Amino acid sequence: MCPPTHFRVTYSINPWMDPDKPVDSALALLQWEDLRDRYRALGHTVDVLEPVPGLPDMVFAANGATVVDGRVFGAKFANAERRGEAPAHLAWFREHGYRRVHEPEHINEGEGDFTPTASWVLAGAGFRSSPSARAEAQEFFGRPVIGLELVDPRYYHLDTALAVLDGDEVVYYPQAFSPGSQDVLARLFPDALLAAEDDAAALGLNAVSDGRNVILPVGASGLFEPLRRRGFEPIGVDLSELHKAGGSVKCCTLELRD
């Protein structure tokens, strides 16, 4: 995770971002600290990446890389405003002993568009990441990479439209995907939990699950009872200030799958 020390909305690179809407920086930090502390209370370790001045979106650490089996597939950002984040992430991994670190050739935004399940790596494209990044990631990870096309600009990254709950169990918002990708998801995950529009619009799919606890935006209340019925414990958090840039729980969390 990376604290929102420099978080502002000073430009717009997705429909959520409005530079005319003020951000309460102090509240953003408190909300971020609450998320960090909840992870620690659940027994998870949180490593902190130092923020870099001039990179206001660095708080969205999930975009900096994808880690599978201890292999680090770096990011290559689509927008100039965020490109400085990529080397900062790769430097952190190298400093912390990761030996297999890949600097990508093709545009991808880390776990924003790469989502590992037990059997596959799902790869979103349509707004930020290049379809060419799929073959590159498959070669590096040695795992099947399944492409999914995003069609609604509000769900510009895969992690705003789909979350892994446990193993190959997922929750997603079908209308964020092209018809063909909806068919692929239905074949891969016939028992998936499907989110309603209101919960998706509350960034409810931008969630993190440890296989038991699912941390998600408190506004996605329609997902709470369906998650409980499936044996999960939903934990609602308020990240309203970070929502102003189109990010929530998952965007703030890069999972180290060592």
C-alpha positions as CSV (number, residue, x, y, z in Angstrom):
1,M,0.0,0.0,0.0
2,C,1.0,3.6,-0.6
3,P,-0.3,6.4,1.6
4,P,-2.2,9.3,-0.1
5,T,0.3,11.9,1.0
6,H,0.2,13.7,-2.3
7,F,-3.3,12.6,-3.4
8,R,-5.3,15.2,-5.4
9,V,-7.6,15.2,-8.4
10,T,-5.8,17.6,-10.6
11,Y,-6.5,16.0,-14.0
12,S,-9.1,13.6,-15.5
13,I,-8.2,10.2,-17.0
14,N,-11.4,8.4,-16.2
15,P,-15.1,9.4,-15.8
16,W,-14.9,9.5,-12.0
17,M,-12.2,12.3,-11.9
18,D,-13.4,15.9,-11.8
19,P,-10.6,18.4,-11.0
20,D,-13.3,20.9,-10.0
21,K,-14.4,18.7,-7.0
22,P,-12.3,19.4,-4.0
23,V,-10.6,16.5,-2.2
24,D,-10.3,16.5,1.6
25,S,-6.7,15.3,1.9
26,A,-6.8,14.8,5.7
27,L,-9.9,12.7,5.4
28,A,-8.4,10.7,2.5
29,L,-5.5,9.8,4.7
30,L,-7.7,8.8,7.6
31,Q,-9.8,6.6,5.3
32,W,-6.6,5.0,3.9
33,E,-5.3,4.4,7.4
34,D,-8.5,2.7,8.4
35,L,-8.2,0.3,5.5
36,R,-4.6,-0.4,6.4
37,D,-5.4,-1.0,10.0
38,R,-8.3,-3.4,9.1
39,Y,-5.9,-5.6,7.1
40,R,-3.5,-5.7,10.1
41,A,-6.4,-6.5,12.5
42,L,-7.3,-9.5,10.3
43,G,-3.7,-10.7,10.6
44,H,-2.3,-9.6,7.3
45,T,1.1,-7.9,6.8
46,V,1.1,-4.5,5.1
47,D,4.2,-3.2,3.4
48,V,4.2,0.5,2.7
49,L,5.6,2.1,-0.4
50,E,6.9,5.6,0.0
51,P,4.8,8.1,-2.0
52,V,6.6,10.3,-4.6
53,P,5.8,14.0,-4.9
54,G,4.0,14.9,-8.1
55,L,2.4,11.4,-8.5
56,P,-1.1,12.0,-6.9
57,D,-2.5,8.6,-8.0
58,M,0.3,6.6,-6.5
59,V,-2.0,5.7,-3.6
60,F,-3.6,3.2,-6.1
61,A,-0.8,0.8,-5.5
62,A,-2.6,-2.1,-7.2
63,N,-1.7,-0.5,-10.6
64,G,2.1,-0.8,-10.0
65,A,2.6,-4.5,-10.8
66,T,1.2,-7.9,-10.7
67,V,2.8,-10.6,-8.5
68,V,2.1,-14.3,-9.1
69,D,4.3,-17.1,-7.5
70,G,6.8,-14.4,-6.5
71,R,7.2,-13.2,-10.1
72,V,6.8,-9.5,-10.5
73,F,5.3,-8.3,-13.8
74,G,5.7,-4.5,-13.9
75,A,3.3,-1.9,-15.1
76,K,3.6,0.4,-18.1
77,F,1.0,3.1,-17.7
78,A,-1.2,4.3,-20.5
79,N,-1.3,8.0,-19.3
80,A,1.7,10.2,-19.0
81,E,0.4,11.5,-15.6
82,R,1.1,8.1,-14.0
83,R,4.2,6.8,-15.9
84,G,6.5,7.9,-13.1
85,E,4.9,5.3,-10.7
86,A,6.2,2.3,-12.6
87,P,9.9,2.6,-11.7
88,A,9.1,3.4,-8.1
89,H,7.3,0.1,-7.8
90,L,10.0,-1.9,-9.5
91,A,12.7,-0.3,-7.3
92,W,10.7,-1.4,-4.2
93,F,10.5,-5.0,-5.4
94,R,14.2,-5.2,-6.2
95,E,15.1,-3.6,-2.9
96,H,13.0,-6.2,-1.1
97,G,14.6,-9.2,-2.6
98,Y,12.4,-10.1,-5.6
99,R,14.6,-11.7,-8.2
100,R,12.2,-12.3,-11.1
101,V,11.1,-8.8,-12.0
102,H,9.9,-8.1,-15.6
103,E,9.8,-4.7,-17.2
104,P,6.9,-5.0,-19.7
105,E,7.0,-4.1,-23.4
106,H,3.3,-3.5,-23.7
107,I,0.9,-1.2,-21.9
108,N,-0.6,-2.7,-18.7
109,E,-1.7,-1.3,-15.4
110,G,-0.8,-4.0,-13.0
111,E,-3.6,-5.6,-11.0
112,G,-5.9,-3.0,-12.3
113,D,-6.3,-5.2,-15.4
114,F,-4.6,-8.5,-14.3
115,T,-6.6,-10.6,-11.9
116,P,-5.3,-14.0,-10.9
117,T,-7.6,-16.8,-9.9
118,A,-6.6,-20.3,-8.9
119,S,-6.6,-21.6,-12.5
120,W,-6.1,-18.5,-14.7
121,V,-5.0,-14.9,-14.9
122,L,-7.9,-12.8,-16.1
123,A,-6.8,-9.8,-18.3
124,G,-8.9,-6.8,-18.9
125,A,-8.5,-4.4,-21.9
126,G,-10.5,-1.8,-23.6
127,F,-9.5,1.4,-21.9
128,R,-6.0,1.2,-20.3
129,S,-4.2,-2.1,-20.9
130,S,-3.2,-3.4,-24.3
131,P,-4.4,-6.8,-25.5
132,S,-0.8,-7.5,-26.5
133,A,0.1,-7.6,-22.8
134,R,-1.8,-10.8,-22.4
135,A,0.7,-13.0,-24.3
136,E,3.6,-11.2,-22.6
137,A,2.1,-12.0,-19.2
138,Q,1.3,-15.6,-20.1
139,E,4.9,-16.2,-21.2
140,F,6.3,-14.6,-18.0
141,F,3.9,-16.3,-15.5
142,G,3.5,-19.6,-17.2
143,R,-0.2,-19.5,-16.5
144,P,-3.2,-19.3,-19.0
145,V,-4.2,-15.7,-19.5
146,I,-7.8,-15.1,-20.4
147,G,-8.7,-11.8,-22.2
148,L,-11.8,-9.9,-21.2
149,E,-13.1,-6.8,-23.0
150,L,-14.4,-3.8,-20.9
151,V,-16.9,-1.6,-22.6
152,D,-18.2,0.8,-20.0
153,P,-15.8,3.7,-19.3
154,R,-16.8,3.9,-15.7
155,Y,-15.3,0.4,-15.3
156,Y,-12.0,1.3,-17.0
157,H,-10.0,-1.4,-15.2
158,L,-10.9,-5.0,-14.6
159,D,-10.7,-4.6,-10.8
160,T,-13.6,-2.2,-10.9
161,A,-15.8,-4.8,-12.6
162,L,-14.7,-8.1,-11.1
163,A,-13.3,-9.4,-7.9
164,V,-11.9,-12.9,-6.9
165,L,-13.5,-14.2,-3.7
166,D,-11.6,-17.5,-3.3
167,G,-9.9,-19.9,-5.7
168,D,-12.0,-19.7,-8.9
169,E,-15.0,-18.1,-7.2
170,V,-15.7,-14.5,-8.4
171,V,-18.2,-11.7,-8.3
172,Y,-18.6,-9.4,-11.3
173,Y,-20.9,-6.9,-13.1
174,P,-21.8,-8.4,-16.4
175,Q,-22.7,-5.1,-18.2
176,A,-19.2,-3.9,-17.8
177,F,-18.1,-6.5,-20.4
178,S,-18.6,-7.0,-24.1
179,P,-21.2,-9.7,-25.1
180,G,-18.4,-12.1,-26.0
181,S,-16.6,-11.6,-22.7
182,Q,-19.9,-12.1,-20.8
183,D,-20.1,-15.5,-22.5
184,V,-16.5,-16.3,-21.6
185,L,-17.2,-15.4,-17.9
186,A,-20.4,-17.4,-17.9
187,R,-18.5,-20.5,-19.1
188,L,-15.5,-20.1,-16.8
189,F,-17.6,-19.1,-13.7
190,P,-21.1,-20.6,-14.0
191,D,-21.8,-20.1,-10.3
192,A,-20.4,-16.6,-10.0
193,L,-22.1,-14.0,-7.9
194,L,-23.5,-11.3,-10.2
195,A,-23.5,-7.7,-9.0
196,A,-26.3,-5.3,-9.6
197,E,-25.7,-1.9,-11.2
198,D,-26.1,0.1,-8.0
199,D,-23.4,-2.0,-6.2
200,A,-21.1,-1.8,-9.2
201,A,-21.6,2.0,-9.4
202,A,-20.6,2.2,-5.7
203,L,-17.3,0.5,-6.7
204,G,-18.4,-2.6,-4.9
205,L,-16.3,-4.8,-7.2
206,N,-13.2,-3.0,-6.2
207,A,-12.8,-5.4,-3.3
208,V,-10.2,-7.6,-1.6
209,S,-10.9,-11.0,-0.3
210,D,-8.6,-13.3,1.8
211,G,-10.9,-16.3,1.2
212,R,-13.0,-15.5,4.2
213,N,-13.2,-11.7,4.8
214,V,-14.3,-9.5,1.9
215,I,-13.3,-5.8,2.3
216,L,-15.4,-3.6,0.0
217,P,-17.0,-0.2,-0.1
218,V,-19.7,0.3,2.5
219,G,-22.0,1.8,-0.2
220,A,-22.2,-1.6,-2.0
221,S,-24.7,-2.8,0.6
222,G,-26.6,-5.0,-1.9
223,L,-23.6,-7.4,-1.9
224,F,-23.4,-8.0,1.8
225,E,-26.1,-10.6,2.2
226,P,-25.3,-12.5,-0.9
227,L,-21.7,-12.7,0.2
228,R,-22.8,-14.0,3.7
229,R,-25.0,-16.7,2.1
230,R,-21.8,-17.9,0.3
231,G,-19.9,-18.1,3.5
232,F,-17.9,-14.9,3.3
233,E,-17.8,-12.1,5.9
234,P,-18.3,-8.7,4.2
235,I,-16.5,-5.8,5.8
236,G,-17.6,-2.3,4.6
237,V,-15.2,0.6,4.6
238,D,-15.6,4.2,3.6
239,L,-13.1,5.4,1.0
240,S,-15.3,8.2,-0.4
241,E,-12.4,10.6,-0.9
242,L,-10.5,8.1,-3.0
243,H,-13.6,7.3,-5.0
244,K,-13.3,10.8,-6.4
245,A,-10.4,9.5,-8.5
246,G,-12.2,6.2,-9.4
247,G,-10.4,4.0,-6.9
248,S,-11.4,2.1,-3.8
249,V,-10.3,-0.9,-1.7
250,K,-8.6,-3.0,-4.4
251,C,-7.0,-0.1,-6.1
252,C,-5.2,0.7,-2.9
253,T,-4.0,-2.8,-2.4
254,L,-1.3,-4.7,-4.4
255,E,-1.4,-8.3,-3.3
256,L,2.0,-10.0,-2.9
257,R,1.4,-13.6,-4.0
258,D,4.7,-15.0,-3.0
